[in-house]
């Protein structure tokens, strides 16, 4: 799972490592709901090119991909609310995800930095997924 920021060049590095977040997505979704924030995957969106790449990677159903809505962009402040709520909880309960908690906290911290920069520059974002 990685961040895409709207526009050609946002003026800062948007690279984030989302491997641990992807591995723990189900648990993080349940946690987000318990914390009354939007789950991370609700920020997912993809254009036709992204979906074509996912289908080439063997993810998804070509028929399902045809029914996707147009790409959506989200407020980085909304993403920050989710990321910070998850970070706060996992910092307070460092065994919540077992041995993965440290890695998830590290990746959420990367997300927080990128989304904070997107807020400063008024740039919208979306979450993308790669199955490779």
KOLLUMRO-517474 format. One record per atom (N, C-alpha, C, O): residue number from 1; atom name; x, z, y. Coordinates in steps of 0.2 Angstrom, whole numbers. Example, Ala and Ser with C-alpha at 12.3 -4.5 7.8 and 13.67 -1.06 7.14 Angstrom:
<recs>
rec n->1, atom->N, east->66, up->39, north->-28
rec n->1, atom->CA, east->62, up->39, north->-22
rec n->1, atom->C, east->66, up->39, north->-16
rec n->1, atom->O, east->71, up->42, north->-17
rec n->2, atom->N, east->64, up->35, north->-11
rec n->2, atom->CA, east->68, up->36, north->-5
rec n->2, atom->C, east->64, up->39, north->0
rec n->2, atom->O, east->67, up->40, north->6
</recs>
This chain:
<recs>
rec n->1, atom->N, east->4, up->0, north->-6
rec n->1, atom->CA, east->0, up->0, north->0
rec n->1, atom->C, east->5, up->0, north->6
rec n->1, atom->O, east->9, up->4, north->7
rec n->2, atom->N, east->3, up->-5, north->11
rec n->2, atom->CA, east->7, up->-5, north->17
rec n->2, atom->C, east->3, up->-7, north->23
rec n->2, atom->O, east->-3, up->-9, north->22
rec n->3, atom->N, east->6, up->-5, north->29
rec n->3, atom->CA, east->3, up->-6, north->35
rec n->3, atom->C, east->4, up->-13, north->38
rec n->3, atom->O, east->10, up->-16, north->38
rec n->4, atom->N, east->-1, up->-16, north->40
rec n->4, atom->CA, east->-1, up->-23, north->44
rec n->4, atom->C, east->-3, up->-21, north->51
rec n->4, atom->O, east->-9, up->-18, north->52
rec n->5, atom->N, east->1, up->-23, north->56
rec n->5, atom->CA, east->-1, up->-22, north->63
rec n->5, atom->C, east->-3, up->-28, north->66
rec n->5, atom->O, east->0, up->-33, north->65
rec n->6, atom->N, east->-9, up->-28, north->70
rec n->6, atom->CA, east->-11, up->-35, north->73
rec n->6, atom->C, east->-6, up->-38, north->78
rec n->6, atom->O, east->-3, up->-34, north->81
rec n->7, atom->N, east->-6, up->-44, north->77
rec n->7, atom->CA, east->-1, up->-48, north->81
rec n->7, atom->C, east->5, up->-50, north->78
rec n->7, atom->O, east->7, up->-48, north->72
rec n->8, atom->N, east->9, up->-55, north->81
rec n->8, atom->CA, east->15, up->-57, north->78
rec n->8, atom->C, east->21, up->-52, north->77
rec n->8, atom->O, east->24, up->-52, north->72
rec n->9, atom->N, east->22, up->-49, north->83
rec n->9, atom->CA, east->28, up->-44, north->83
rec n->9, atom->C, east->26, up->-38, north->87
rec n->9, atom->O, east->25, up->-39, north->93
rec n->10, atom->N, east->24, up->-33, north->84
rec n->10, atom->CA, east->22, up->-27, north->87
rec n->10, atom->C, east->27, up->-23, north->92
rec n->10, atom->O, east->26, up->-19, north->96
rec n->11, atom->N, east->34, up->-25, north->91
rec n->11, atom->CA, east->39, up->-23, north->95
rec n->11, atom->C, east->42, up->-16, north->91
rec n->11, atom->O, east->46, up->-13, north->95
rec n->12, atom->N, east->40, up->-15, north->85
rec n->12, atom->CA, east->43, up->-9, north->81
rec n->12, atom->C, east->43, up->-11, north->74
rec n->12, atom->O, east->39, up->-15, north->72
rec n->13, atom->N, east->47, up->-7, north->70
rec n->13, atom->CA, east->47, up->-8, north->63
rec n->13, atom->C, east->41, up->-5, north->60
rec n->13, atom->O, east->39, up->1, north->61
rec n->14, atom->N, east->37, up->-9, north->56
rec n->14, atom->CA, east->31, up->-7, north->53
rec n->14, atom->C, east->32, up->-5, north->45
rec n->14, atom->O, east->27, up->-4, north->42
rec n->15, atom->N, east->38, up->-6, north->43
rec n->15, atom->CA, east->39, up->-5, north->36
rec n->15, atom->C, east->37, up->2, north->34
rec n->15, atom->O, east->40, up->7, north->37
rec n->16, atom->N, east->33, up->3, north->29
rec n->16, atom->CA, east->32, up->9, north->26
rec n->16, atom->C, east->32, up->8, north->18
rec n->16, atom->O, east->30, up->3, north->16
rec n->17, atom->N, east->34, up->14, north->15
rec n->17, atom->CA, east->34, up->14, north->8
rec n->17, atom->C, east->28, up->17, north->5
rec n->17, atom->O, east->26, up->23, north->7
rec n->18, atom->N, east->24, up->13, north->2
rec n->18, atom->CA, east->17, up->16, north->0
rec n->18, atom->C, east->16, up->16, north->-8
rec n->18, atom->O, east->11, up->17, north->-10
rec n->19, atom->N, east->22, up->17, north->-12
rec n->19, atom->CA, east->22, up->17, north->-19
rec n->19, atom->C, east->18, up->23, north->-21
rec n->19, atom->O, east->14, up->23, north->-26
rec n->20, atom->N, east->20, up->29, north->-19
rec n->20, atom->CA, east->17, up->35, north->-21
rec n->20, atom->C, east->10, up->36, north->-19
rec n->20, atom->O, east->6, up->39, north->-22
rec n->21, atom->N, east->9, up->33, north->-13
rec n->21, atom->CA, east->2, up->33, north->-11
rec n->21, atom->C, east->-3, up->29, north->-15
rec n->21, atom->O, east->-8, up->31, north->-17
rec n->22, atom->N, east->0, up->23, north->-17
rec n->22, atom->CA, east->-4, up->19, north->-22
rec n->22, atom->C, east->-5, up->23, north->-29
rec n->22, atom->O, east->-10, up->22, north->-31
rec n->23, atom->N, east->0, up->26, north->-31
rec n->23, atom->CA, east->0, up->29, north->-38
rec n->23, atom->C, east->-5, up->35, north->-37
rec n->23, atom->O, east->-8, up->36, north->-42
rec n->24, atom->N, east->-6, up->38, north->-32
rec n->24, atom->CA, east->-10, up->44, north->-31
rec n->24, atom->C, east->-17, up->42, north->-27
rec n->24, atom->O, east->-20, up->47, north->-24
rec n->25, atom->N, east->-18, up->36, north->-26
rec n->25, atom->CA, east->-24, up->34, north->-22
rec n->25, atom->C, east->-30, up->37, north->-24
rec n->25, atom->O, east->-34, up->40, north->-19
rec n->26, atom->N, east->-32, up->38, north->-30
rec n->26, atom->CA, east->-38, up->41, north->-32
rec n->26, atom->C, east->-39, up->48, north->-30
rec n->26, atom->O, east->-44, up->51, north->-27
rec n->27, atom->N, east->-33, up->52, north->-31
rec n->27, atom->CA, east->-33, up->59, north->-29
rec n->27, atom->C, east->-33, up->60, north->-22
rec n->27, atom->O, east->-37, up->64, north->-19
rec n->28, atom->N, east->-30, up->55, north->-18
rec n->28, atom->CA, east->-30, up->56, north->-11
rec n->28, atom->C, east->-37, up->54, north->-8
rec n->28, atom->O, east->-39, up->56, north->-3
rec n->29, atom->N, east->-40, up->49, north->-11
rec n->29, atom->CA, east->-47, up->47, north->-9
rec n->29, atom->C, east->-52, up->54, north->-10
rec n->29, atom->O, east->-55, up->55, north->-5
rec n->30, atom->N, east->-51, up->57, north->-15
rec n->30, atom->CA, east->-55, up->63, north->-16
rec n->30, atom->C, east->-54, up->68, north->-11
rec n->30, atom->O, east->-58, up->72, north->-9
rec n->31, atom->N, east->-47, up->69, north->-10
rec n->31, atom->CA, east->-45, up->74, north->-5
rec n->31, atom->C, east->-47, up->72, north->2
rec n->31, atom->O, east->-50, up->77, north->6
rec n->32, atom->N, east->-47, up->66, north->4
rec n->32, atom->CA, east->-49, up->64, north->10
rec n->32, atom->C, east->-57, up->65, north->11
rec n->32, atom->O, east->-59, up->68, north->16
rec n->33, atom->N, east->-61, up->64, north->6
rec n->33, atom->CA, east->-68, up->65, north->6
rec n->33, atom->C, east->-69, up->73, north->7
rec n->33, atom->O, east->-73, up->75, north->11
rec n->34, atom->N, east->-65, up->77, north->4
rec n->34, atom->CA, east->-66, up->84, north->4
rec n->34, atom->C, east->-64, up->86, north->11
rec n->34, atom->O, east->-67, up->91, north->14
rec n->35, atom->N, east->-59, up->83, north->14
rec n->35, atom->CA, east->-57, up->85, north->21
rec n->35, atom->C, east->-61, up->82, north->27
rec n->35, atom->O, east->-60, up->82, north->33
rec n->36, atom->N, east->-66, up->78, north->25
rec n->36, atom->CA, east->-71, up->74, north->29
rec n->36, atom->C, east->-67, up->69, north->34
rec n->36, atom->O, east->-69, up->69, north->40
rec n->37, atom->N, east->-63, up->66, north->31
rec n->37, atom->CA, east->-59, up->60, north->34
rec n->37, atom->C, east->-60, up->54, north->30
rec n->37, atom->O, east->-62, up->54, north->24
rec n->38, atom->N, east->-59, up->48, north->33
rec n->38, atom->CA, east->-60, up->42, north->30
rec n->38, atom->C, east->-54, up->41, north->25
rec n->38, atom->O, east->-48, up->42, north->26
rec n->39, atom->N, east->-56, up->39, north->18
rec n->39, atom->CA, east->-50, up->38, north->13
rec n->39, atom->C, east->-46, up->32, north->16
rec n->39, atom->O, east->-49, up->27, north->19
rec n->40, atom->N, east->-40, up->32, north->14
rec n->40, atom->CA, east->-35, up->27, north->16
rec n->40, atom->C, east->-38, up->20, north->14
rec n->40, atom->O, east->-37, up->15, north->18
rec n->41, atom->N, east->-40, up->19, north->8
rec n->41, atom->CA, east->-42, up->12, north->6
rec n->41, atom->C, east->-48, up->9, north->10
rec n->41, atom->O, east->-50, up->3, north->10
rec n->42, atom->N, east->-52, up->14, north->14
rec n->42, atom->CA, east->-57, up->11, north->18
rec n->42, atom->C, east->-54, up->7, north->24
rec n->42, atom->O, east->-57, up->4, north->28
rec n->43, atom->N, east->-47, up->8, north->25
rec n->43, atom->CA, east->-44, up->4, north->30
rec n->43, atom->C, east->-41, up->-3, north->27
rec n->43, atom->O, east->-38, up->-6, north->31
rec n->44, atom->N, east->-42, up->-4, north->21
rec n->44, atom->CA, east->-40, up->-10, north->18
rec n->44, atom->C, east->-44, up->-16, north->21
rec n->44, atom->O, east->-50, up->-16, north->22
rec n->45, atom->N, east->-40, up->-22, north->22
rec n->45, atom->CA, east->-43, up->-28, north->24
rec n->45, atom->C, east->-38, up->-33, north->22
rec n->45, atom->O, east->-32, up->-32, north->22
rec n->46, atom->N, east->-40, up->-39, north->21
rec n->46, atom->CA, east->-36, up->-45, north->19
rec n->46, atom->C, east->-39, up->-51, north->21
rec n->46, atom->O, east->-45, up->-52, north->21
rec n->47, atom->N, east->-34, up->-56, north->24
rec n->47, atom->CA, east->-36, up->-62, north->25
rec n->47, atom->C, east->-36, up->-67, north->19
rec n->47, atom->O, east->-33, up->-64, north->14
rec n->48, atom->N, east->-38, up->-73, north->20
rec n->48, atom->CA, east->-37, up->-78, north->14
rec n->48, atom->C, east->-30, up->-78, north->11
rec n->48, atom->O, east->-29, up->-79, north->5
rec n->49, atom->N, east->-25, up->-79, north->15
rec n->49, atom->CA, east->-18, up->-79, north->13
rec n->49, atom->C, east->-16, up->-73, north->9
rec n->49, atom->O, east->-13, up->-74, north->3
rec n->50, atom->N, east->-18, up->-67, north->11
rec n->50, atom->CA, east->-16, up->-61, north->8
rec n->50, atom->C, east->-20, up->-61, north->1
rec n->50, atom->O, east->-17, up->-59, north->-4
rec n->51, atom->N, east->-26, up->-63, north->1
rec n->51, atom->CA, east->-30, up->-63, north->-5
rec n->51, atom->C, east->-27, up->-68, north->-10
rec n->51, atom->O, east->-27, up->-67, north->-16
rec n->52, atom->N, east->-25, up->-74, north->-8
rec n->52, atom->CA, east->-22, up->-79, north->-12
rec n->52, atom->C, east->-16, up->-76, north->-15
rec n->52, atom->O, east->-15, up->-77, north->-21
rec n->53, atom->N, east->-12, up->-72, north->-12
rec n->53, atom->CA, east->-6, up->-69, north->-14
rec n->53, atom->C, east->-7, up->-64, north->-20
rec n->53, atom->O, east->-4, up->-64, north->-25
rec n->54, atom->N, east->-12, up->-60, north->-18
rec n->54, atom->CA, east->-15, up->-55, north->-23
rec n->54, atom->C, east->-17, up->-58, north->-30
rec n->54, atom->O, east->-15, up->-56, north->-35
rec n->55, atom->N, east->-21, up->-64, north->-29
rec n->55, atom->CA, east->-23, up->-67, north->-35
rec n->55, atom->C, east->-17, up->-70, north->-39
rec n->55, atom->O, east->-18, up->-70, north->-45
rec n->56, atom->N, east->-12, up->-73, north->-35
rec n->56, atom->CA, east->-6, up->-75, north->-39
rec n->56, atom->C, east->-3, up->-70, north->-43
rec n->56, atom->O, east->0, up->-71, north->-48
rec n->57, atom->N, east->-3, up->-64, north->-40
rec n->57, atom->CA, east->0, up->-58, north->-43
rec n->57, atom->C, east->-4, up->-56, north->-49
rec n->57, atom->O, east->-2, up->-51, north->-53
rec n->58, atom->N, east->-10, up->-58, north->-50
rec n->58, atom->CA, east->-14, up->-56, north->-56
rec n->58, atom->C, east->-19, up->-51, north->-54
rec n->58, atom->O, east->-22, up->-48, north->-59
rec n->59, atom->N, east->-20, up->-49, north->-48
rec n->59, atom->CA, east->-24, up->-44, north->-46
rec n->59, atom->C, east->-31, up->-47, north->-43
rec n->59, atom->O, east->-31, up->-52, north->-39
rec n->60, atom->N, east->-36, up->-44, north->-45
rec n->60, atom->CA, east->-43, up->-46, north->-43
rec n->60, atom->C, east->-46, up->-52, north->-46
rec n->60, atom->O, east->-42, up->-56, north->-51
rec n->61, atom->N, east->-52, up->-54, north->-45
rec n->61, atom->CA, east->-56, up->-59, north->-48
rec n->61, atom->C, east->-57, up->-64, north->-42
rec n->61, atom->O, east->-59, up->-63, north->-37
rec n->62, atom->N, east->-55, up->-71, north->-44
rec n->62, atom->CA, east->-56, up->-76, north->-39
rec n->62, atom->C, east->-63, up->-76, north->-36
rec n->62, atom->O, east->-64, up->-78, north->-30
rec n->63, atom->N, east->-68, up->-75, north->-40
rec n->63, atom->CA, east->-75, up->-75, north->-38
rec n->63, atom->C, east->-76, up->-70, north->-33
rec n->63, atom->O, east->-80, up->-71, north->-28
rec n->64, atom->N, east->-74, up->-64, north->-34
rec n->64, atom->CA, east->-74, up->-58, north->-30
rec n->64, atom->C, east->-71, up->-59, north->-23
rec n->64, atom->O, east->-74, up->-58, north->-18
rec n->65, atom->N, east->-65, up->-62, north->-23
rec n->65, atom->CA, east->-61, up->-64, north->-17
rec n->65, atom->C, east->-65, up->-68, north->-12
rec n->65, atom->O, east->-64, up->-68, north->-6
rec n->66, atom->N, east->-69, up->-73, north->-15
rec n->66, atom->CA, east->-73, up->-77, north->-11
rec n->66, atom->C, east->-79, up->-73, north->-7
rec n->66, atom->O, east->-81, up->-76, north->-2
rec n->67, atom->N, east->-81, up->-67, north->-9
rec n->67, atom->CA, east->-86, up->-64, north->-6
rec n->67, atom->C, east->-83, up->-59, north->-1
rec n->67, atom->O, east->-87, up->-55, north->2
rec n->68, atom->N, east->-77, up->-58, north->0
rec n->68, atom->CA, east->-74, up->-53, north->5
rec n->68, atom->C, east->-76, up->-55, north->12
rec n->68, atom->O, east->-77, up->-61, north->14
rec n->69, atom->N, east->-78, up->-50, north->16
rec n->69, atom->CA, east->-79, up->-51, north->23
rec n->69, atom->C, east->-73, up->-53, north->27
rec n->69, atom->O, east->-67, up->-53, north->24
rec n->70, atom->N, east->-74, up->-56, north->33
rec n->70, atom->CA, east->-68, up->-58, north->37
rec n->70, atom->C, east->-63, up->-52, north->38
rec n->70, atom->O, east->-65, up->-46, north->37
rec n->71, atom->N, east->-57, up->-53, north->39
rec n->71, atom->CA, east->-52, up->-48, north->40
rec n->71, atom->C, east->-54, up->-43, north->45
rec n->71, atom->O, east->-57, up->-45, north->50
rec n->72, atom->N, east->-53, up->-37, north->44
rec n->72, atom->CA, east->-55, up->-32, north->49
rec n->72, atom->C, east->-49, up->-28, north->52
rec n->72, atom->O, east->-44, up->-27, north->48
rec n->73, atom->N, east->-49, up->-26, north->58
rec n->73, atom->CA, east->-44, up->-22, north->61
rec n->73, atom->C, east->-47, up->-15, north->63
rec n->73, atom->O, east->-53, up->-15, north->65
rec n->74, atom->N, east->-43, up->-10, north->62
rec n->74, atom->CA, east->-45, up->-3, north->63
rec n->74, atom->C, east->-41, up->0, north->69
rec n->74, atom->O, east->-35, up->-2, north->70
rec n->75, atom->N, east->-44, up->5, north->72
rec n->75, atom->CA, east->-41, up->9, north->77
rec n->75, atom->C, east->-36, up->13, north->73
rec n->75, atom->O, east->-37, up->17, north->68
rec n->76, atom->N, east->-29, up->13, north->76
rec n->76, atom->CA, east->-24, up->17, north->73
rec n->76, atom->C, east->-26, up->25, north->74
rec n->76, atom->O, east->-23, up->29, north->70
rec n->77, atom->N, east->-30, up->27, north->79
rec n->77, atom->CA, east->-31, up->34, north->80
rec n->77, atom->C, east->-36, up->36, north->74
rec n->77, atom->O, east->-35, up->42, north->71
rec n->78, atom->N, east->-40, up->32, north->71
rec n->78, atom->CA, east->-44, up->33, north->65
rec n->78, atom->C, east->-39, up->34, north->59
rec n->78, atom->O, east->-40, up->39, north->55
rec n->79, atom->N, east->-34, up->30, north->58
rec n->79, atom->CA, east->-29, up->30, north->53
rec n->79, atom->C, east->-25, up->37, north->54
rec n->79, atom->O, east->-24, up->40, north->49
rec n->80, atom->N, east->-23, up->38, north->60
rec n->80, atom->CA, east->-20, up->45, north->61
rec n->80, atom->C, east->-24, up->51, north->59
rec n->80, atom->O, east->-21, up->55, north->56
rec n->81, atom->N, east->-30, up->51, north->60
rec n->81, atom->CA, east->-34, up->56, north->58
rec n->81, atom->C, east->-34, up->58, north->51
rec n->81, atom->O, east->-33, up->63, north->49
rec n->82, atom->N, east->-34, up->52, north->47
rec n->82, atom->CA, east->-34, up->53, north->40
rec n->82, atom->C, east->-27, up->55, north->38
rec n->82, atom->O, east->-26, up->60, north->34
rec n->83, atom->N, east->-22, up->52, north->40
rec n->83, atom->CA, east->-15, up->53, north->38
rec n->83, atom->C, east->-13, up->61, north->40
rec n->83, atom->O, east->-10, up->64, north->36
rec n->84, atom->N, east->-15, up->63, north->46
rec n->84, atom->CA, east->-13, up->70, north->48
rec n->84, atom->C, east->-17, up->75, north->44
rec n->84, atom->O, east->-14, up->80, north->42
rec n->85, atom->N, east->-23, up->73, north->42
rec n->85, atom->CA, east->-27, up->78, north->38
rec n->85, atom->C, east->-24, up->79, north->31
rec n->85, atom->O, east->-23, up->84, north->29
rec n->86, atom->N, east->-22, up->73, north->28
rec n->86, atom->CA, east->-19, up->74, north->22
rec n->86, atom->C, east->-12, up->77, north->22
rec n->86, atom->O, east->-11, up->81, north->18
rec n->87, atom->N, east->-8, up->75, north->27
rec n->87, atom->CA, east->-2, up->79, north->28
rec n->87, atom->C, east->-3, up->86, north->29
rec n->87, atom->O, east->1, up->90, north->26
rec n->88, atom->N, east->-7, up->88, north->33
rec n->88, atom->CA, east->-8, up->96, north->34
rec n->88, atom->C, east->-10, up->99, north->28
rec n->88, atom->O, east->-7, up->104, north->26
rec n->89, atom->N, east->-15, up->96, north->24
rec n->89, atom->CA, east->-17, up->99, north->18
rec n->89, atom->C, east->-11, up->100, north->13
rec n->89, atom->O, east->-10, up->105, north->10
rec n->90, atom->N, east->-8, up->94, north->12
rec n->90, atom->CA, east->-2, up->94, north->7
rec n->90, atom->C, east->4, up->98, north->9
rec n->90, atom->O, east->7, up->100, north->4
rec n->91, atom->N, east->5, up->99, north->15
rec n->91, atom->CA, east->10, up->103, north->17
rec n->91, atom->C, east->8, up->111, north->16
rec n->91, atom->O, east->13, up->115, north->14
rec n->92, atom->N, east->2, up->112, north->17
rec n->92, atom->CA, east->0, up->119, north->15
rec n->92, atom->C, east->-1, up->120, north->8
rec n->92, atom->O, east->0, up->126, north->6
rec n->93, atom->N, east->-2, up->115, north->4
rec n->93, atom->CA, east->-3, up->116, north->-3
rec n->93, atom->C, east->2, up->111, north->-7
rec n->93, atom->O, east->0, up->106, north->-9
rec n->94, atom->N, east->8, up->112, north->-7
rec n->94, atom->CA, east->13, up->108, north->-9
rec n->94, atom->C, east->13, up->106, north->-17
rec n->94, atom->O, east->17, up->102, north->-19
rec n->95, atom->N, east->9, up->109, north->-21
rec n->95, atom->CA, east->8, up->108, north->-28
rec n->95, atom->C, east->2, up->104, north->-29
rec n->95, atom->O, east->0, up->103, north->-35
rec n->96, atom->N, east->-2, up->102, north->-24
rec n->96, atom->CA, east->-8, up->99, north->-25
rec n->96, atom->C, east->-8, up->92, north->-29
rec n->96, atom->O, east->-13, up->91, north->-33
rec n->97, atom->N, east->-3, up->89, north->-28
rec n->97, atom->CA, east->-2, up->82, north->-32
rec n->97, atom->C, east->4, up->83, north->-37
rec n->97, atom->O, east->7, up->78, north->-39
rec n->98, atom->N, east->5, up->89, north->-39
rec n->98, atom->CA, east->11, up->90, north->-44
rec n->98, atom->C, east->18, up->88, north->-41
rec n->98, atom->O, east->19, up->89, north->-35
rec n->99, atom->N, east->21, up->85, north->-46
rec n->99, atom->CA, east->28, up->82, north->-44
rec n->99, atom->C, east->28, up->77, north->-39
rec n->99, atom->O, east->33, up->75, north->-36
rec n->100, atom->N, east->22, up->74, north->-38
rec n->100, atom->CA, east->21, up->68, north->-33
rec n->100, atom->C, east->21, up->70, north->-26
rec n->100, atom->O, east->21, up->66, north->-21
rec n->101, atom->N, east->19, up->77, north->-24
rec n->101, atom->CA, east->17, up->79, north->-18
rec n->101, atom->C, east->23, up->77, north->-13
rec n->101, atom->O, east->21, up->75, north->-7
rec n->102, atom->N, east->29, up->79, north->-14
rec n->102, atom->CA, east->34, up->77, north->-10
rec n->102, atom->C, east->35, up->70, north->-8
rec n->102, atom->O, east->36, up->68, north->-2
rec n->103, atom->N, east->34, up->66, north->-12
rec n->103, atom->CA, east->35, up->58, north->-11
rec n->103, atom->C, east->29, up->56, north->-7
rec n->103, atom->O, east->29, up->52, north->-2
rec n->104, atom->N, east->23, up->59, north->-8
rec n->104, atom->CA, east->17, up->57, north->-4
rec n->104, atom->C, east->17, up->60, north->3
rec n->104, atom->O, east->16, up->56, north->7
rec n->105, atom->N, east->20, up->66, north->4
rec n->105, atom->CA, east->21, up->68, north->10
rec n->105, atom->C, east->26, up->64, north->14
rec n->105, atom->O, east->25, up->62, north->20
rec n->106, atom->N, east->31, up->62, north->11
rec n->106, atom->CA, east->36, up->57, north->14
rec n->106, atom->C, east->33, up->51, north->16
rec n->106, atom->O, east->34, up->49, north->22
rec n->107, atom->N, east->29, up->48, north->12
rec n->107, atom->CA, east->26, up->41, north->14
rec n->107, atom->C, east->21, up->42, north->19
rec n->107, atom->O, east->20, up->38, north->24
rec n->108, atom->N, east->17, up->48, north->19
rec n->108, atom->CA, east->12, up->49, north->24
rec n->108, atom->C, east->15, up->50, north->31
rec n->108, atom->O, east->13, up->48, north->36
rec n->109, atom->N, east->21, up->53, north->31
rec n->109, atom->CA, east->25, up->54, north->37
rec n->109, atom->C, east->27, up->47, north->40
rec n->109, atom->O, east->27, up->46, north->46
rec n->110, atom->N, east->29, up->42, north->36
rec n->110, atom->CA, east->31, up->36, north->38
rec n->110, atom->C, east->24, up->32, north->41
rec n->110, atom->O, east->25, up->29, north->46
rec n->111, atom->N, east->19, up->33, north->38
rec n->111, atom->CA, east->13, up->30, north->40
rec n->111, atom->C, east->11, up->33, north->47
rec n->111, atom->O, east->9, up->30, north->52
rec n->112, atom->N, east->12, up->40, north->48
rec n->112, atom->CA, east->10, up->43, north->54
rec n->112, atom->C, east->15, up->41, north->60
rec n->112, atom->O, east->12, up->39, north->65
rec n->113, atom->N, east->21, up->39, north->58
rec n->113, atom->CA, east->25, up->37, north->64
rec n->113, atom->C, east->23, up->30, north->66
rec n->113, atom->O, east->23, up->28, north->72
rec n->114, atom->N, east->22, up->25, north->61
rec n->114, atom->CA, east->20, up->18, north->63
rec n->114, atom->C, east->13, up->19, north->66
rec n->114, atom->O, east->12, up->15, north->71
rec n->115, atom->N, east->8, up->22, north->64
rec n->115, atom->CA, east->2, up->23, north->67
rec n->115, atom->C, east->2, up->26, north->74
rec n->115, atom->O, east->-2, up->24, north->79
rec n->116, atom->N, east->6, up->31, north->75
rec n->116, atom->CA, east->7, up->34, north->82
rec n->116, atom->C, east->10, up->28, north->87
rec n->116, atom->O, east->8, up->28, north->93
rec n->117, atom->N, east->15, up->24, north->84
rec n->117, atom->CA, east->17, up->19, north->89
rec n->117, atom->C, east->12, up->14, north->90
rec n->117, atom->O, east->11, up->11, north->96
rec n->118, atom->N, east->7, up->12, north->85
rec n->118, atom->CA, east->2, up->8, north->86
rec n->118, atom->C, east->-3, up->10, north->91
rec n->118, atom->O, east->-6, up->7, north->95
rec n->119, atom->N, east->-4, up->17, north->91
rec n->119, atom->CA, east->-9, up->20, north->96
rec n->119, atom->C, east->-6, up->19, north->103
rec n->119, atom->O, east->-9, up->17, north->108
rec n->120, atom->N, east->1, up->20, north->104
rec n->120, atom->CA, east->4, up->20, north->110
rec n->120, atom->C, east->4, up->13, north->113
rec n->120, atom->O, east->3, up->12, north->119
rec n->121, atom->N, east->4, up->8, north->109
rec n->121, atom->CA, east->4, up->1, north->111
rec n->121, atom->C, east->-3, up->-2, north->111
rec n->121, atom->O, east->-4, up->-8, north->112
rec n->122, atom->N, east->-8, up->2, north->109
rec n->122, atom->CA, east->-15, up->-1, north->108
rec n->122, atom->C, east->-16, up->-7, north->103
rec n->122, atom->O, east->-19, up->-12, north->105
rec n->123, atom->N, east->-13, up->-6, north->98
rec n->123, atom->CA, east->-13, up->-11, north->93
rec n->123, atom->C, east->-17, up->-9, north->87
rec n->123, atom->O, east->-16, up->-3, north->84
rec n->124, atom->N, east->-21, up->-13, north->84
rec n->124, atom->CA, east->-25, up->-11, north->79
rec n->124, atom->C, east->-21, up->-13, north->72
rec n->124, atom->O, east->-16, up->-16, north->72
rec n->125, atom->N, east->-24, up->-10, north->67
rec n->125, atom->CA, east->-20, up->-11, north->60
rec n->125, atom->C, east->-25, up->-11, north->55
rec n->125, atom->O, east->-31, up->-11, north->55
rec n->126, atom->N, east->-22, up->-13, north->49
rec n->126, atom->CA, east->-26, up->-13, north->43
rec n->126, atom->C, east->-21, up->-11, north->37
rec n->126, atom->O, east->-15, up->-12, north->38
rec n->127, atom->N, east->-24, up->-9, north->31
rec n->127, atom->CA, east->-20, up->-7, north->26
rec n->127, atom->C, east->-20, up->-13, north->21
rec n->127, atom->O, east->-25, up->-16, north->20
rec n->128, atom->N, east->-14, up->-15, north->18
rec n->128, atom->CA, east->-14, up->-21, north->14
rec n->128, atom->C, east->-11, up->-18, north->7
rec n->128, atom->O, east->-8, up->-12, north->7
rec n->129, atom->N, east->-12, up->-22, north->2
rec n->129, atom->CA, east->-10, up->-19, north->-5
rec n->129, atom->C, east->-7, up->-25, north->-8
rec n->129, atom->O, east->-9, up->-31, north->-8
rec n->130, atom->N, east->-1, up->-23, north->-12
rec n->130, atom->CA, east->2, up->-28, north->-16
rec n->130, atom->C, east->3, up->-25, north->-23
rec n->130, atom->O, east->4, up->-19, north->-23
rec n->131, atom->N, east->2, up->-29, north->-28
rec n->131, atom->CA, east->2, up->-26, north->-35
rec n->131, atom->C, east->9, up->-27, north->-38
rec n->131, atom->O, east->9, up->-26, north->-44
rec n->132, atom->N, east->14, up->-29, north->-34
rec n->132, atom->CA, east->20, up->-31, north->-37
rec n->132, atom->C, east->25, up->-24, north->-36
rec n->132, atom->O, east->30, up->-24, north->-38
</recs>
